Amino acid sequence: MKRAILLLATLLLMGSASQLRPCDVTVETKAAKEKGKIEVKLCVDRFHRSCPLDIGETDLKAEGLVIEKKGEWRNVKGSLYEIDLVVHLTGKKAGTITVLRCCPKRGPQEEVITIEPL
């Protein structure tokens, strides 16, 4: 009986910890065809599927780099969305892209993605 209660408590804690952030943001980078530019695939996975904040309302802010091309958000499957970007660093060091989503259910979420020189 104690094991069952402990297991249930652990599962509840794991589930509530995953809901602290409304979205999971990941990134993939590769060299672009044009010299000095980087192709970035930015992925946003919305944890709660009935999110009232449209994916198009996601703000991207750049620091230390310039976003030259920005594609359209597309739904990969379910709650997973991605967008393609082409960026170039303004210096020899890494730059950042801040992904900001202001969810009315979970509040603001800000993820900072670092883009390293290739």
Helices and strands as residue ranges (DSSP letters): H 2-18, E 23-31, E 38-46, G 55-57, E 59-63, E 65-70, E 74-77, E 80-89, E 95-103, E 107-115
